[in-house]
Amino acid sequence: MQQNLIHKIALSMIPGIGGVLARNLVSYTGSIEAVFSESKKNLLKIPGIGEVNAARIKNNDYLVKAEKEIQYINDHQIKVYFYTDTDYPRRLAGCHDAPVVLYAKGDFHFDMDRVVSIVGTRNATNYGKEFCDELVSEMAARNYHVLIVSGLAYGIDVQAHKSSLKNSIPTIGVLGHGLDKLYPSMHRETAEKMLKNGGLVSDFPSGSKIDPQNFLQRNRIIAGLADATIVVESGSKGGALVTADIASSYNRDVFAVPGKVGDTYSKGCNKLIKNNGAALMESLDDLEYIMGWESGKTKPDAVQASLFLDLKGKELEIYNALKEKGELFIDQICSVVNLPMGQVSSTLLEMEFEGIVAALPGKMYRIK
């Protein structure tokens, strides 16, 4: 098992081998161990693996580095998730460029029924901070079991974490560096509190340099872990808009909080709404409605499904997906039918009322 983990970590450390190429390597060679035992000649036959990458794979330095990383992991109670592991976050697993390895520390579950990412500008205004606080407080008041994801950066990110902690809602921060350091360091107290109800996550090993590019790379994890991404405040450019764009590419719902015309840190949100890149969000009610979260809704009584179904559009696509696959999580359905979570959720609810599908624990569905 330990040897297997060395190979998993070593693969994630090789420069030029991202999530897509790593999956190709394992698929073509048959196992993670076989990637490193395969001859250079055969490695060169794998699409995307050229001379440089093949030479890197055959370089044993990465296996040595992986051994040292395992020592750090064991000493600091860090959990490691490889993309083929059964406990790898299922929402993230559906993203084509998901990280090969995730490092995590804390007390939380990736696969809670509801996961939301909250992101925004580093230069948060009182308006943005208060909106975060009200939104998370309302989630707690309505007794939602939700996980809040953000990036532990200045501004809206850290406010989302602080609001979650204040309301006893689990929250995780996705870092742009290894778990051996914390940037910005002034958020260390918040991070330590998060470890008791939430935690820290990264796809970077210990010793990684703090590089601005890493923080853009980690945005795919923030988007991929969640059902929906909420942009609270953003300028006309910024990392929050990058996260929103990535979330859309994953067929996840995106929400944006509107601001006054001309406000510097509302320009990005207003543009998202104007260009139909995000749903307008004024309160938790909007999230509930689009995501099908309404707390007052009750499960429908059992209904005899029609013997001759007259399904069209989204209902037909979802029905066919469930008929072919059997039981699917809601995020898997989104991936198969290529529709955002909000549309799939509302359609499934209608199909449930019509007695066509049955909802199972953990947001899983099957044909009734």
C-alpha positions as CSV (number, residue, x, y, z in Angstrom):
1,M,0.0,0.0,0.0
2,Q,2.8,2.4,0.9
3,Q,4.6,1.6,-2.4
4,N,1.4,2.2,-4.3
5,L,1.1,5.6,-2.6
6,I,4.7,6.5,-3.6
7,H,3.9,5.9,-7.2
8,K,0.6,8.0,-7.0
9,I,2.4,10.9,-5.5
10,A,5.4,10.6,-7.8
11,L,3.1,10.8,-10.8
12,S,1.5,14.0,-9.6
13,M,5.0,15.6,-9.1
14,I,6.3,15.2,-12.6
15,P,6.3,18.5,-14.5
16,G,4.3,18.5,-17.7
17,I,2.1,15.6,-16.5
18,G,-1.2,17.1,-15.6
19,G,-4.5,15.4,-14.8
20,V,-5.3,14.6,-18.4
21,L,-1.9,13.1,-19.3
22,A,-1.7,11.2,-16.0
23,R,-5.1,9.5,-16.8
24,N,-3.8,8.6,-20.3
25,L,-0.7,7.0,-18.8
26,V,-2.5,4.9,-16.3
27,S,-5.1,3.9,-18.9
28,Y,-2.5,2.8,-21.5
29,T,-0.1,1.1,-19.1
30,G,-2.8,-0.6,-16.9
31,S,-1.8,0.6,-13.5
32,I,0.0,3.4,-11.6
33,E,3.0,1.1,-10.9
34,A,3.2,0.1,-14.6
35,V,3.6,3.8,-15.6
36,F,7.1,3.8,-13.9
37,S,8.1,0.3,-15.0
38,E,7.1,0.8,-18.7
39,S,10.0,1.2,-21.2
40,K,10.7,4.6,-22.6
41,K,10.0,3.2,-26.1
42,N,6.5,2.2,-25.1
43,L,5.9,5.4,-23.2
44,L,6.6,7.3,-26.4
45,K,3.7,5.5,-28.1
46,I,1.2,7.1,-25.7
47,P,-0.5,10.2,-27.0
48,G,0.8,13.4,-25.5
49,I,4.0,11.8,-24.1
50,G,7.0,13.0,-26.0
51,E,10.7,12.6,-25.4
52,V,10.8,15.1,-22.5
53,N,7.9,13.7,-20.5
54,A,9.1,10.1,-21.1
55,A,12.6,11.0,-19.8
56,R,11.0,12.6,-16.7
57,I,8.9,9.5,-16.0
58,K,12.0,7.3,-16.1
59,N,13.8,9.7,-13.8
60,N,13.8,8.0,-10.3
61,D,14.2,11.4,-8.6
62,Y,10.4,11.8,-8.4
63,L,10.0,8.5,-6.6
64,V,12.6,9.7,-4.0
65,K,10.7,13.0,-3.6
66,A,7.5,11.1,-3.2
67,E,9.0,9.0,-0.3
68,K,10.0,12.2,1.5
69,E,6.5,13.6,0.9
70,I,5.0,10.5,2.5
71,Q,7.1,11.1,5.6
72,Y,5.7,14.6,5.8
73,I,2.1,13.3,5.3
74,N,2.5,10.8,8.1
75,D,4.0,13.3,10.5
76,H,1.2,15.9,10.0
77,Q,-1.9,13.6,9.7
78,I,-2.6,14.6,6.1
79,K,-5.0,12.6,4.0
80,V,-4.2,11.8,0.3
81,Y,-6.8,11.2,-2.3
82,F,-5.8,9.7,-5.7
83,Y,-8.2,10.2,-8.6
84,T,-9.1,6.5,-8.8
85,D,-9.7,6.1,-5.1
86,T,-13.3,5.5,-4.0
87,D,-13.2,8.4,-1.5
88,Y,-11.9,10.9,-4.1
89,P,-14.4,13.8,-4.2
90,R,-17.1,12.6,-6.6
91,R,-18.0,16.1,-7.9
92,L,-14.4,16.8,-8.7
93,A,-13.9,13.4,-10.2
94,G,-16.3,14.4,-13.0
95,C,-14.0,17.2,-14.2
96,H,-11.7,16.3,-17.1
97,D,-8.7,18.3,-15.6
98,A,-9.2,17.3,-11.9
99,P,-5.9,16.9,-10.0
100,V,-4.3,13.5,-9.9
101,V,-3.7,13.9,-6.1
102,L,-5.4,15.9,-3.4
103,Y,-3.9,16.6,0.0
104,A,-6.3,17.4,2.8
105,K,-6.2,18.2,6.5
106,G,-9.1,18.8,8.9
107,D,-12.5,17.4,9.8
108,F,-15.0,17.4,6.9
109,H,-16.6,15.3,4.1
110,F,-16.2,16.3,0.5
111,D,-19.4,14.6,-0.6
112,M,-22.0,16.4,1.5
113,D,-25.4,16.7,-0.1
114,R,-24.9,20.4,-0.8
115,V,-21.6,22.1,-1.6
116,V,-21.3,25.8,-2.5
117,S,-18.2,27.8,-3.5
118,I,-18.2,31.5,-2.5
119,V,-15.6,33.7,-4.2
120,G,-14.9,37.3,-4.9
121,T,-12.5,40.2,-4.9
122,R,-9.6,40.6,-2.6
123,N,-10.8,44.2,-2.1
124,A,-14.1,43.4,-0.5
125,T,-16.4,46.3,0.5
126,N,-18.7,46.3,3.5
127,Y,-21.5,45.5,1.1
128,G,-19.9,42.3,0.0
129,K,-18.8,41.2,3.5
130,E,-22.3,41.8,4.8
131,F,-23.9,39.9,2.0
132,C,-21.6,36.9,2.7
133,D,-22.5,37.0,6.4
134,E,-26.3,37.2,5.7
135,L,-26.2,34.4,3.1
136,V,-24.3,32.0,5.4
137,S,-26.3,33.0,8.4
138,E,-29.5,32.3,6.5
139,M,-28.2,28.8,5.5
140,A,-27.6,28.0,9.1
141,A,-31.0,29.4,10.1
142,R,-32.7,27.1,7.6
143,N,-30.7,24.2,8.9
144,Y,-29.0,23.4,5.6
145,H,-26.3,20.8,5.8
146,V,-23.9,22.5,3.4
147,L,-20.1,22.7,2.9
148,I,-18.7,26.1,2.0
149,V,-15.6,26.2,-0.3
150,S,-13.3,29.2,-0.9
151,G,-9.7,30.1,-1.4
152,L,-8.7,31.6,2.0
153,A,-7.5,34.7,0.2
154,Y,-8.0,38.3,1.2
155,G,-11.5,39.8,0.9
156,I,-14.5,37.8,0.0
157,D,-12.8,34.4,0.4
158,V,-11.8,34.8,4.0
159,Q,-15.1,36.5,4.8
160,A,-16.9,33.4,3.5
161,H,-14.8,31.2,5.8
162,K,-15.3,33.5,8.8
163,S,-19.1,33.6,8.3
164,S,-19.2,29.8,8.0
165,L,-17.2,29.4,11.3
166,K,-19.4,31.9,13.0
167,N,-22.5,29.9,12.0
168,S,-21.0,26.5,12.7
169,I,-21.1,25.5,9.0
170,P,-18.1,23.4,7.8
171,T,-15.8,25.3,5.4
172,I,-12.7,24.3,3.4
173,G,-10.0,26.5,2.0
174,V,-8.3,25.5,-1.3
175,L,-4.7,26.6,-1.2
176,G,-2.3,27.5,-4.0
177,H,0.7,25.9,-2.3
178,G,1.5,22.9,-0.1
179,L,0.0,22.3,3.4
180,D,3.3,23.1,5.0
181,K,2.8,26.8,4.8
182,L,-0.1,29.4,4.7
183,Y,-0.5,32.4,2.5
184,P,-1.5,35.0,3.5
185,S,0.0,34.3,6.9
186,M,-2.4,36.7,8.6
187,H,-5.2,34.2,8.0
188,R,-3.5,31.5,10.1
189,E,-5.9,31.9,13.0
190,T,-8.9,31.5,10.7
191,A,-7.2,28.4,9.1
192,E,-6.6,26.8,12.5
193,K,-10.3,27.2,13.4
194,M,-11.3,25.7,10.1
195,L,-9.4,22.5,10.9
196,K,-12.0,21.8,13.6
197,N,-15.0,22.3,11.4
198,G,-13.7,22.0,7.8
199,G,-10.2,22.1,6.7
200,L,-7.5,22.9,4.1
201,V,-7.0,21.3,0.7
202,S,-4.3,21.5,-2.0
203,D,-3.0,19.6,-5.0
204,F,0.5,20.9,-4.3
205,P,3.0,18.9,-2.2
206,S,4.9,20.4,0.7
207,G,7.8,22.6,-0.3
208,S,6.0,24.1,-3.3
209,K,6.9,27.6,-4.1
210,I,4.2,30.3,-3.7
211,D,3.7,31.2,-7.3
212,P,0.9,33.5,-8.6
213,Q,0.1,31.0,-11.3
214,N,-0.7,28.3,-8.7
215,F,-3.6,30.4,-7.4
216,L,-5.2,30.5,-10.8
217,Q,-4.7,26.7,-11.1
218,R,-6.3,26.0,-7.7
219,N,-9.5,27.8,-8.9
220,R,-10.5,24.7,-10.9
221,I,-10.7,22.8,-7.6
222,I,-12.8,25.5,-6.0
223,A,-15.2,25.3,-8.9
224,G,-15.1,21.5,-9.3
225,L,-15.8,20.6,-5.6
226,A,-19.1,22.5,-5.6
227,D,-22.6,22.3,-7.1
228,A,-22.7,26.1,-7.5
229,T,-20.2,29.0,-7.5
230,I,-21.3,32.3,-6.1
231,V,-19.4,35.5,-7.1
232,V,-20.2,38.1,-4.4
233,E,-18.0,41.0,-5.7
234,S,-15.5,41.2,-8.5
235,G,-13.9,43.9,-10.6
236,S,-13.9,43.7,-14.4
237,K,-11.1,41.2,-14.2
238,G,-9.9,38.8,-11.5
239,G,-9.6,35.3,-10.2
240,A,-13.3,35.1,-9.2
241,L,-14.3,35.5,-12.8
242,V,-11.9,32.8,-13.8
243,T,-13.5,30.5,-11.2
244,A,-16.9,31.3,-12.5
245,D,-15.8,30.6,-16.1
246,I,-14.4,27.2,-15.0
247,A,-17.6,26.4,-13.1
248,S,-19.6,27.0,-16.2
249,S,-17.3,24.8,-18.2
250,Y,-18.0,22.0,-15.7
251,N,-21.8,22.5,-16.2
252,R,-22.1,23.9,-12.6
253,D,-24.4,26.7,-11.8
254,V,-23.0,30.2,-11.3
255,F,-24.6,33.0,-9.4
256,A,-23.5,36.7,-9.1
257,V,-24.5,39.3,-6.6
258,P,-25.5,42.6,-8.4
259,G,-24.1,46.0,-7.4
260,K,-24.6,49.6,-8.3
261,V,-23.8,50.7,-11.8
262,G,-20.3,52.0,-11.9
263,D,-19.1,50.4,-8.6
264,T,-15.6,49.2,-9.2
265,Y,-16.0,45.9,-7.4
266,S,-19.4,45.1,-8.9
267,K,-18.5,45.5,-12.5
268,G,-17.5,41.8,-12.9
269,C,-20.7,40.6,-11.3
270,N,-23.0,42.9,-13.3
271,K,-21.2,41.8,-16.5
272,L,-21.8,38.1,-15.7
273,I,-25.5,38.8,-15.1
274,K,-25.8,41.0,-18.2
275,N,-24.1,38.3,-20.5
276,N,-26.1,35.4,-18.9
277,G,-22.9,34.0,-17.5
278,A,-24.5,33.9,-14.0
279,A,-27.9,33.9,-12.4
280,L,-28.8,37.0,-10.4
281,M,-28.5,36.4,-6.7
282,E,-30.2,38.8,-4.2
283,S,-30.6,36.3,-1.4
284,L,-30.6,32.6,-0.4
285,D,-34.1,32.4,-2.0
286,D,-32.5,32.6,-5.4
287,L,-30.1,29.8,-4.7
288,E,-33.0,27.7,-3.3
289,Y,-35.2,28.3,-6.3
290,I,-32.7,27.5,-9.0
291,M,-31.0,24.6,-7.2
292,G,-34.2,23.1,-6.0
293,W,-33.3,23.6,-2.4
294,E,-36.6,24.9,-1.1
295,S,-36.7,23.9,2.6
296,G,-40.5,23.8,2.7
297,K,-40.8,21.3,-0.2
298,T,-41.7,17.8,0.9
299,K,-41.2,14.6,-1.0
300,P,-44.1,13.6,-3.2
301,D,-46.3,10.7,-2.3
302,A,-45.7,7.6,-4.4
303,V,-47.3,8.1,-7.8
304,Q,-48.0,5.4,-10.4
305,A,-45.8,6.3,-13.3
306,S,-47.5,6.5,-16.7
307,L,-47.2,3.3,-18.7
308,F,-46.7,5.4,-21.8
309,L,-44.3,8.2,-21.0
310,D,-44.5,11.4,-23.1
311,L,-41.1,12.9,-22.3
312,K,-39.4,15.6,-24.2
313,G,-36.3,17.8,-23.9
314,K,-34.4,17.7,-20.6
315,E,-36.8,15.1,-19.1
316,L,-36.1,12.7,-22.0
317,E,-32.3,13.2,-21.8
318,I,-32.3,12.5,-18.0
319,Y,-34.7,9.5,-18.4
320,N,-32.4,7.9,-21.0
321,A,-29.3,8.6,-18.9
322,L,-30.9,6.8,-15.9
323,K,-32.2,4.0,-18.0
324,E,-28.7,3.3,-19.4
325,K,-26.7,3.8,-16.2
326,G,-29.2,2.7,-13.5
327,E,-28.5,4.8,-10.4
328,L,-26.6,8.1,-10.8
329,F,-25.7,11.0,-8.5
330,I,-27.1,14.3,-9.5
331,D,-23.7,15.7,-10.6
332,Q,-23.1,12.6,-12.7
333,I,-26.4,13.3,-14.4
334,C,-25.3,16.8,-15.1
335,S,-22.2,15.5,-16.7
336,V,-24.0,13.0,-18.9
337,V,-26.7,15.3,-20.2
338,N,-24.4,18.4,-20.3
339,L,-26.7,20.6,-18.3
340,P,-26.1,22.8,-15.2
341,M,-27.1,21.6,-11.7
342,G,-30.0,24.1,-11.4
343,Q,-31.8,22.8,-14.5
344,V,-31.2,19.2,-13.7
345,S,-32.3,19.6,-10.1
346,S,-35.6,21.3,-11.1
347,T,-36.3,18.8,-13.8
348,L,-35.6,15.9,-11.5
349,L,-38.0,17.4,-8.9
350,E,-40.8,17.6,-11.6
351,M,-40.0,14.0,-12.6
352,E,-40.2,12.9,-9.0
353,F,-43.6,14.5,-8.6
354,E,-44.7,12.8,-11.8
355,G,-43.6,9.4,-10.4
356,I,-41.0,8.9,-13.1
357,V,-37.9,8.9,-10.9
358,A,-37.1,8.1,-7.3
359,A,-34.7,10.1,-5.1
360,L,-32.2,8.0,-3.1
361,P,-30.0,9.1,-0.2
362,G,-27.0,11.3,-1.1
363,K,-28.7,13.0,-4.1
364,M,-28.8,9.8,-6.1
365,Y,-31.6,9.0,-8.5
366,R,-33.1,6.1,-10.4
367,I,-36.1,5.3,-12.6
368,K,-39.1,4.4,-10.5
